[in-house]
Amino acid sequence: MRMLAIGLGVVAAMAATASAGVGGSHPWCMIVQDFDGGWACGFDTFEQCQREARPGNTGFCAQNPAYQPPVRPARQAQARKRRHTR
């Protein structure tokens, strides 16, 4: 439990001080645990990231703090067709 709390604290600290290299086009990042603490934000799903950060690699996955989901255009109101009844 203590390790989980420490891990979450590290992720939160890294997210707060994320480097300028963190791109906002993908929602998931693999954080490489080395001297640089690099972020590789090129994953669309958590599962894609997990495959790269599999056991044996020195990384883990976290949500991209710079990710902004695409904005969907507003639906235009469609005119209702009137049916004439007899």
C-alpha positions as CSV (number, residue, x, y, z in Angstrom):
1,M,0.0,0.0,0.0
2,R,2.8,2.3,0.8
3,M,4.5,1.6,-2.5
4,L,1.3,2.4,-4.3
5,A,1.0,5.8,-2.5
6,I,4.7,6.6,-3.4
7,G,4.1,5.6,-7.0
8,L,1.0,7.8,-7.3
9,G,2.9,10.6,-5.7
10,V,5.7,10.2,-8.3
11,V,3.2,10.2,-11.2
12,A,1.5,13.3,-9.8
13,A,4.8,15.1,-9.4
14,M,5.9,14.1,-12.9
15,A,2.6,15.2,-14.3
16,A,2.9,18.6,-12.6
17,T,6.4,19.1,-13.9
18,A,6.0,17.4,-17.3
19,S,8.6,18.5,-19.8
20,A,7.7,20.5,-22.9
21,G,8.3,17.4,-24.9
22,V,5.0,15.9,-23.8
23,G,2.8,16.1,-26.8
24,G,-1.0,16.5,-26.5
25,S,-2.1,14.4,-29.5
26,H,-2.3,11.0,-27.7
27,P,-4.0,10.3,-24.3
28,W,-1.5,7.8,-22.9
29,C,2.2,8.1,-22.2
30,M,4.9,5.6,-21.2
31,I,7.1,7.2,-18.6
32,V,10.7,5.9,-18.8
33,Q,12.3,5.4,-15.5
34,D,15.9,6.5,-16.2
35,F,18.0,9.5,-15.5
36,D,15.9,11.8,-17.8
37,G,12.5,10.5,-16.8
38,G,11.4,10.8,-20.4
39,W,7.8,10.7,-21.5
40,A,6.8,8.8,-24.7
41,C,3.3,10.1,-25.4
42,G,2.3,8.2,-28.6
43,F,-0.4,5.8,-27.4
44,D,-4.1,5.9,-28.0
45,T,-5.1,3.2,-25.5
46,F,-3.8,2.1,-22.2
47,E,-3.3,-1.4,-23.6
48,Q,-1.0,-0.1,-26.4
49,C,1.1,1.6,-23.8
50,Q,1.2,-1.5,-21.5
51,R,2.5,-3.6,-24.4
52,E,5.5,-1.3,-24.6
53,A,6.0,-1.0,-20.9
54,R,5.8,-4.7,-20.3
55,P,7.8,-6.3,-17.5
56,G,11.5,-6.0,-18.1
57,N,11.3,-2.5,-19.6
58,T,11.9,0.4,-17.3
59,G,8.7,2.2,-17.7
60,F,5.1,2.5,-16.8
61,C,2.0,4.1,-18.3
62,A,0.1,7.2,-17.2
63,Q,-2.5,9.6,-18.7
64,N,-1.0,12.4,-20.8
65,P,-1.4,15.6,-18.8
66,A,-1.2,17.7,-22.0
67,Y,-3.9,15.7,-23.9
68,Q,-6.9,17.7,-25.1
69,P,-9.6,15.5,-26.7
70,P,-10.7,16.6,-30.1
71,V,-13.7,18.9,-30.1
72,R,-16.7,17.6,-31.9
73,P,-18.5,20.0,-34.0
74,A,-22.0,20.9,-32.7
75,R,-24.8,19.2,-34.4
76,Q,-26.9,21.4,-36.5
77,A,-30.6,21.3,-35.9
78,Q,-32.2,19.4,-38.7
79,A,-35.5,20.8,-40.1
80,R,-38.3,18.4,-39.5
81,K,-40.2,17.4,-42.5
82,R,-44.0,17.6,-42.1
83,R,-46.1,14.8,-43.2
84,H,-49.4,15.7,-44.6
85,T,-52.1,13.4,-43.5
86,R,-55.4,13.0,-45.3
